[in-house]
Structure formats: C-alpha cells, structure tokens
C-alpha cells in the first residue's frame, strides 16, 4: 500500500493506492484549539493523522492542521484520530459508504 500526500492551497489529498483508488473515503479537518496562547498562531502546524479499522492502522501521516484533508478509503467503519505533542486530540468514528465521502472533524485541545 502506498500513501501519497499532495498539498494545494488549504487542501491535502491522500490517496491510498492498492490497485485503483475507490471513489469513496473521508474528508475533514484536524483543528487545534484552546491552550494558553492563541491557537491561530499554530495554524498549519503538522499533526499526525491516524486512520484505523478493525484495530489495524491503515494510515499514519503528518498533515498540516486546520486544512481540509481528503483520504480515499474502501467502504467500512474507520476510527480517525490525531496525535500532537502539544495537544490532546479526540477520536471520531465514521462510516464510509460506496460512492461517498464521509465527513469528520477531530479537535486537538492545546495544553
């Protein structure tokens, strides 16, 4: 499985290639918020995006925070989370259906 990262303006697209990428997946954002200072100063900071299914990680990739991320995935249920050394990040469960992109937002609260 190959992961390709292409960034354009405020959009990051990740295509998982295992033959032909399906026209399904997830689209959403990793958001930094709170903390002792102004979180907007950290906009674009790299945050690790983690997508897993059935206890198996299918993607672990650093992406800019507060940008839209689109990942092609096969239909199924996925847990989407993030990891950042300066923040506590939540996890979202999404159901990906054939021919559609499920939306998500993972919020990382700065310490």
C-alpha positions in Angstrom: 0.0 0.0 0.0 1.4 3.4 -1.0 0.4 6.7 0.6 0.8 9.8 -1.4 0.5 13.3 0.0 -0.2 16.3 -2.2 -1.0 19.7 -0.8 -2.6 22.5 -2.7 -3.6 25.7 -1.0 -5.6 24.6 2.0 -6.4 21.1 0.8 -4.4 18.0 1.5 -5.3 14.9 -0.5 -4.1 11.5 0.4 -4.7 8.6 -1.9 -4.1 5.0 -0.7 -3.2 3.0 -3.8 -3.9 -0.7 -3.9 -4.9 -1.1 -7.5 -7.3 1.7 -8.4 -8.3 4.1 -5.6 -12.0 3.9 -4.9 -14.2 7.0 -5.2 -15.0 6.7 -1.5 -13.3 7.9 1.7 -13.3 10.6 4.2 -13.0 14.4 4.1 -12.5 16.7 7.1 -10.2 18.7 9.3 -7.8 18.4 12.2 -8.4 21.6 14.3 -6.1 23.0 17.0 -8.0 24.9 19.7 -7.6 26.4 23.2 -4.4 26.4 25.1 -2.5 29.2 26.9 -1.9 31.3 23.8 -3.6 32.0 20.5 -4.1 28.7 18.7 -4.3 30.5 15.3 -0.6 31.1 15.6 -0.1 27.3 15.2 -2.4 27.1 12.1 -0.7 24.8 9.6 1.5 23.1 12.2 2.0 19.4 11.4 -0.3 17.0 13.2 -0.2 13.2 12.8 -3.4 11.9 11.2 -4.2 8.3 12.2 -6.9 6.2 10.5 -7.6 2.7 11.6 -10.2 0.0 11.1 -10.6 -3.3 13.0 -7.7 -2.4 15.2 -5.3 -2.1 12.3 -3.8 1.3 11.3 -4.3 2.0 7.6 -2.8 5.5 7.6 -0.4 7.4 9.8 0.7 10.6 8.1 1.7 14.1 9.2 -0.6 16.7 7.7 -1.0 20.5 8.3 -3.6 21.3 11.0 -6.6 23.4 10.1 -6.6 22.4 6.5 -9.1 20.2 4.7 -7.9 16.6 4.4 -9.4 14.1 1.9 -8.4 10.4 2.0 -9.6 7.8 -0.4 -10.7 4.6 1.5 -12.7 1.5 0.8 -16.2 1.3 2.3 -16.2 0.4 6.0 -16.0 1.8 9.6 -13.0 3.8 10.5 -11.6 5.5 13.6 -10.0 8.8 12.8 -7.7 10.4 15.4 -4.7 12.7 15.6 -1.5 13.0 17.6 0.3 16.1 18.6 2.9 16.6 21.4 1.3 19.9 22.5 -2.4 18.8 22.4 -4.9 16.2 23.5 -6.8 15.0 20.4 -10.1 13.3 20.1 -11.2 10.3 18.0 -14.1 10.2 15.6 -15.8 7.1 14.2 -17.0 7.4 10.6 -18.9 5.0 8.3 -17.7 5.2 4.7 -20.3 4.1 2.1 -19.7 3.2 -1.5 -19.5 6.3 -3.8 -19.4 8.8 -1.0 -17.0 10.7 1.3 -17.9 10.7 5.0 -17.1 14.0 6.8 -15.1 14.3 10.1 -13.6 16.9 12.4 -11.0 16.0 15.0 -10.3 18.7 17.6 -7.0 18.9 19.3 -7.1 20.9 22.6 -3.7 22.6 23.2 -2.3 22.3 26.6 
